[in-house]
Amino acid sequence: MDFYETLGVKRDAAADDIRKAYRKLARKHHPDLNPGDKAAEDRFKKVQEAYDVLSDPKKKQMYDQVGFYSENGVPSGGGARGSGPNMGFGGFDFSDVFTRAGGGAGARPGASPGGAGNFQDIFNQWFSRSQEAPEKTPQKGTDLEYGLNIDFWQAIRGTQVRLSVSRQEVCNVCNGTGARAGANAVCPECNGSGNVTQVAGAMRFSLTCPRCEGSGRLGNRCSNCHGDGRISKTETVDVRIPPGAQQGSRLRVAGKGNAGTFGAPAGDLYITVRVEPHPFFRRDGDDIEITVPVRIDEAGLGTKIEVPTIDGRALLKIPQGTKNGQKFRLREKGVLNARTGTRGDQLVEVSVQAPVVQDERTKELLREYAGLHPDDPRAEIWSKV
């Protein structure tokens, strides 16, 4: 898997571009926003894995140098890039190394048959950093994404919600140092040497012990966080949703992402809002739209009617001769925009209802009306056909 291709960025992309690409893809594929979608969940995991490596300068440097990242410097089988007699474990092609060091044209004087000497030099150069105890460099914590459903009225008026967020917090035992005081026991993995041996075919390589990180001792690693300086914990976070929140609104809660390492600041928590629709009110930005029925006599003669708004009832004047579908505007009866401090409007669309005729008197009146107004209302249409 190419981490740059996974995030959709170039190999020379800046850290900000990588962060922006991750946030965009994380929002798109987050399991909370795609319930039951296994493909989206798998994609989200790949995006998270890619960002974990490319957002860490040291991990990124190793990935850029050798095409993979591993805590112990050994590539996994899943990272294979090819096969053949000159392919090393992890799928790296060493044919050029063997050619140059195997006694052919351009071979280095004194090189052993098969290129073992030069291969060992190149391999040691690639993994020289893994043979040293890794530095505990502070790294800012990663951001978290959370999807939140609220109803129509919560979005209009604003609300306070309490979320349970799973995040990495600073270890309360070692205070984020990853170390503890106590016995300085010998690491059973490397027997105190700080190095372990890896075998690849006929070759043997000495790598930094992954358990003690090259120190040869286990006594200084915190037993609570296992040296990471952080622990996983579910925290309750109170979040204020401001009035006028819209579908897809994104809120930032600073410092409530994953904790940083070794004193670095925590990441942020980003909340994407999903607003449930209302059965009657429709929303267009800060404006509210509704459709109200009126009788034919009300539309013809004109009247005043009460219409619902998000603030309660309001009086609306229906002028004489109002047509079906005609719209009227109620100023500042829409949604309050918390950012600008202004309110939208409410648009009222009129639906003229024809009467259901069930008696002769009504029929007689309608016939009389037709006689008084014999004009064809469709004449204008026919004139343009």
C-alpha positions in Angstrom: 0.0 0.0 0.0 1.4 3.4 -1.0 0.6 5.8 1.8 0.9 8.9 -0.4 -1.5 7.3 -2.9 -3.9 6.4 -0.1 -4.1 10.0 1.0 -4.1 11.3 -2.5 -1.1 13.6 -2.1 2.3 14.0 -3.8 5.5 12.6 -2.2 6.7 16.1 -1.7 3.5 17.3 0.0 3.8 19.6 3.0 2.6 18.5 6.4 -0.4 20.9 6.2 -1.4 19.3 2.9 -1.1 15.8 4.3 -3.2 16.9 7.4 -5.9 18.4 5.2 -6.1 15.3 2.9 -6.4 13.1 6.0 -9.2 15.2 7.5 -11.1 15.2 4.2 -10.9 11.4 3.8 -11.5 10.7 7.5 -14.8 12.6 7.3 -15.8 10.9 4.1 -15.1 7.3 5.3 -15.6 7.5 9.1 -17.7 4.5 10.3 -20.0 6.9 12.2 -20.9 8.6 8.9 -21.2 5.3 7.0 -22.9 2.9 9.4 -22.8 -0.7 8.2 -20.5 0.0 5.3 -17.6 -2.4 5.7 -15.7 -1.0 2.6 -15.8 2.5 4.1 -14.5 1.2 7.5 -11.6 -0.6 5.7 -10.8 2.5 3.8 -10.9 4.6 7.0 -8.4 2.2 8.6 -6.0 2.5 5.6 -6.3 6.3 5.7 -5.6 6.3 9.5 -2.6 4.0 9.0 -1.2 6.2 6.2 -1.6 9.4 8.3 0.0 7.9 11.4 3.2 7.3 9.4 3.3 10.4 7.2 2.4 12.8 10.0 5.4 11.6 12.1 8.7 13.0 10.7 10.8 10.1 11.7 8.4 7.4 10.5 8.0 9.4 7.3 11.7 9.5 6.8 12.0 5.8 7.1 9.1 5.2 4.8 10.5 7.6 2.2 13.9 5.8 2.4 12.9 2.2 2.3 9.2 2.2 1.2 7.7 0.9 4.5 7.6 1.6 8.2 8.1 -1.0 11.0 8.8 -0.5 14.7 11.7 -3.1 14.6 12.9 -2.2 11.1 11.8 -5.5 9.5 9.3 -5.2 6.6 6.2 -7.4 6.8 5.3 -9.8 4.0 2.3 -7.7 3.1 4.6 -5.0 1.8 6.1 -7.1 -1.0 6.8 -5.3 -4.3 7.8 -8.2 -6.4 9.3 -11.7 -6.5 12.3 -13.5 -7.9 15.7 -14.8 -7.0 17.0 -11.3 -6.2 14.0 -10.1 -4.2 14.7 -9.7 -0.5 12.1 -10.2 2.2 9.5 -7.4 2.0 9.9 -7.5 -1.8 12.9 -5.2 -2.3 14.9 -5.8 -5.4 18.6 -6.3 -4.6 19.7 -7.4 -8.1 21.7 -4.2 -8.6 23.5 -4.8 -5.4 24.4 -8.3 -6.3 25.6 -7.3 -9.8 27.9 -4.6 -8.6 29.3 -6.7 -5.7 29.4 -10.1 -7.3 32.7 -9.8 -9.3 31.2 -8.5 -12.6 31.8 -5.3 -14.4 32.4 -2.5 -11.8 32.7 -4.9 -8.9 34.3 -3.6 -5.7 37.7 -5.2 -5.1 37.7 -7.7 -2.4 33.9 -8.2 -2.5 32.8 -11.7 -1.6 31.0 -13.9 -4.2 27.3 -13.2 -4.4 27.7 -9.6 -3.2 27.2 -10.4 0.5 29.6 -7.7 1.6 28.0 -4.9 -0.4 24.5 -6.1 0.5 25.4 -6.0 4.2 26.7 -2.4 3.8 23.6 -1.3 2.0 21.3 -3.1 4.5 23.1 -1.7 7.5 22.9 1.8 5.9 19.1 1.4 5.5 18.5 0.2 9.0 21.3 2.1 10.9 18.6 4.1 12.7 16.9 1.0 13.9 20.1 -0.3 15.5 20.2 2.7 17.8 17.8 3.3 20.7 15.1 5.5 19.2 14.8 9.0 20.5 11.7 9.9 22.4 10.8 13.0 20.3 7.6 14.8 21.3 4.9 14.5 18.7 1.6 16.3 18.6 -1.4 14.1 19.1 -3.6 13.1 16.1 -7.1 14.6 15.5 -10.3 12.7 16.1 -13.5 12.8 14.0 -17.0 12.3 15.5 -20.5 12.3 13.8 -23.4 13.8 15.8 -27.1 13.5 15.0 -29.4 16.3 16.3 -33.0 17.2 15.6 -34.4 20.2 13.8 -35.1 22.2 17.0 -31.7 21.5 18.5 -30.1 22.9 15.3 -32.4 26.0 15.3 -32.1 26.9 19.0 -28.7 25.5 19.8 -28.0 22.8 22.4 -25.5 21.3 24.8 -24.6 17.6 24.3 -22.5 15.2 26.2 -20.4 12.8 24.2 -18.4 9.7 25.1 -15.2 9.9 23.2 -12.5 7.2 23.1 -9.1 8.9 23.0 -5.6 8.5 24.1 -4.8 10.4 27.3 -1.5 11.1 29.1 -0.7 8.2 31.4 -1.5 9.1 34.9 1.2 6.8 36.3 4.2 8.1 34.6 2.7 11.6 33.6 3.5 10.9 30.0 7.2 10.2 30.3 6.8 6.5 29.5 9.3 5.6 32.3 9.0 4.4 35.9 11.3 4.1 38.8 12.1 0.7 40.2 14.0 -2.5 39.4 16.3 -2.3 36.3 15.6 -5.8 35.0 17.4 -7.4 32.1 15.3 -7.7 28.9 14.5 -11.4 28.3 14.1 -10.8 24.6 17.8 -9.8 24.0 19.3 -10.9 27.3 20.5 -7.4 28.0 22.4 -6.8 24.7 19.8 -4.4 23.2 19.9 -6.2 19.9 18.1 -9.2 18.4 19.0 -11.3 15.4 16.8 -11.6 12.3 17.4 -14.3 9.7 16.6 -13.9 6.0 17.6 -17.0 4.1 21.3 -17.4 4.6 21.8 -13.9 6.0 21.6 -12.8 9.6 21.0 -9.2 10.7 21.3 -7.5 14.1 18.4 -5.2 14.8 17.3 -3.1 17.8 15.4 -5.1 20.3 11.7 -4.1 19.9 10.8 -4.9 23.5 13.4 -2.8 25.3 14.1 -0.4 22.4 17.8 -1.1 22.5 18.4 -0.3 26.2 18.7 -3.9 27.3 16.7 -3.2 30.4 13.0 -3.2 31.1 12.9 -1.5 34.5 12.4 2.0 33.1 9.3 1.3 31.1 6.0 2.3 32.7 3.9 -0.8 33.3 0.7 1.1 32.8 1.3 2.5 29.3 4.2 0.2 28.3 6.5 3.1 27.6 4.2 5.0 25.2 3.3 7.7 27.7 -0.4 7.4 26.8 -3.3 5.2 27.6 -6.7 4.6 25.9 -9.6 6.0 27.8 -13.2 6.9 27.2 -13.8 10.5 28.2 -17.1 12.5 28.6 -16.9 15.7 26.6 -19.5 18.5 26.9 -20.0 20.2 23.5 -22.1 23.4 22.8 -23.9 23.4 19.5 -24.5 27.1 18.6 -27.9 28.2 17.3 -28.4 27.9 13.6 -26.2 24.8 13.1 -26.7 23.4 9.6 -26.4 20.0 8.0 -22.7 19.2 7.7 -21.6 21.9 10.1 -18.1 21.0 11.5 -17.2 22.0 15.1 -13.7 22.0 16.6 -13.1 21.2 20.2 -9.4 22.1 20.8 -7.2 19.7 22.7 -9.7 16.8 22.9 -8.0 14.7 20.2 -5.4 12.1 21.1 -2.7 13.2 23.6 0.7 14.1 22.2 3.8 12.1 23.2 6.4 13.2 25.8 4.8 16.6 26.6 3.6 17.6 23.1 0.1 19.1 22.8 -3.0 17.0 22.1 -4.8 17.0 18.8 -8.3 18.3 18.3 -11.8 16.8 18.2 -13.8 17.6 15.1 -17.6 17.0 15.2 -19.7 16.8 12.0 -23.4 17.6 12.6 -26.2 15.8 10.9 -29.6 17.5 11.3 -32.8 15.5 11.1 -35.5 17.0 8.8 -38.7 18.5 10.2 -42.1 17.3 8.8 -43.4 20.8 8.0 -40.6 23.4 8.1 -38.0 23.3 5.4 -34.7 25.1 5.7 -32.6 26.9 3.0 -29.5 28.3 4.7 -30.9 30.8 7.3 -34.3 31.0 5.6 -37.3 28.8 6.6 -39.9 27.7 3.9 -43.4 26.4 4.5 -46.5 25.7 2.3 -50.0 26.7 3.7 -53.4 25.9 2.1 -56.0 28.6 1.6 -59.6 28.3 0.3 -60.6 29.6 -3.1 -62.7 32.4 -1.5 -59.8 33.5 0.7 -57.5 33.7 -2.3 -60.1 35.5 -4.4 -61.4 38.0 -1.9 -58.2 38.4 0.2 -57.9 37.8 3.9 -55.6 37.5 6.9 -54.5 34.1 8.1 -52.3 32.8 10.9 -49.2 30.8 9.8 -46.7 28.9 12.0 -43.1 30.1 12.4 -40.2 28.8 14.4 -41.1 31.5 17.0 -44.9 30.6 17.1 -47.8 32.0 15.2 -47.7 35.1 12.9 -50.3 37.0 11.0 -50.0 36.9 7.1 -52.1 39.1 4.8 -53.4 37.3 1.7 -54.1 39.9 -1.0 -57.2 39.8 -3.2 -56.6 37.6 -6.3 -53.7 35.6 -4.8 -52.7 32.8 -7.2 -51.8 29.2 -6.4 -48.0 28.9 -5.6 -47.6 32.6 -4.9 -44.9 33.2 -2.2 -44.9 35.8 0.6 -41.9 36.8 2.8 -42.0 37.3 6.6 -38.9 39.4 7.4 -36.5 38.1 10.1 -38.7 35.1 10.9 -35.9 32.7 9.9 -32.9 31.1 11.7 -30.5 33.2 13.8 -27.0 33.0 12.4 -24.7 32.9 15.4 -21.7 34.0 13.4 -23.3 37.2 12.0 -26.0 37.8 14.6 -28.7 38.3 11.9 -31.8 36.2 11.2 -33.0 34.9 7.9 -36.6 35.2 6.6 -39.6 32.9 6.3 -41.1 32.2 2.9 -44.7 31.2 2.8 -46.0 29.5 -0.4 -49.8 29.5 -0.9 -51.6 26.4 -2.1 -55.1 27.3 -3.2 -57.5 24.5 -2.4 -60.5 23.8 -4.7 -63.7 23.0 -2.8 -65.2 19.5 -2.7 -68.7 20.0 -4.1 -71.3 17.9 -2.4 -74.5 19.9 -2.6 -76.6 21.5 -5.4 -76.4 25.0 -3.9 -72.5 25.1 -4.2 -72.7 23.7 -7.7 -75.2 26.5 -8.6 -72.9 29.1 -7.2 -69.9 27.8 -9.1 -71.9 27.7 -12.4 -72.9 31.3 -11.7 -69.3 32.2 -11.1 -68.3 30.5 -14.4 -70.9 32.6 -16.2 -69.6 35.8 -14.7 -65.9 34.9 -15.6 -66.0 33.0 -18.9 -62.4 33.8 -19.8 -60.2 30.7 -20.5 -57.3 30.8 -18.0 -55.3 28.6 -20.5 -55.6 31.0 -23.4 -52.1 32.5 -22.8 -50.6 29.0 -22.9 -52.3 28.2 -26.2 -51.1 31.5 -27.7 -47.5 30.4 -27.1 -47.7 26.8 -28.4 
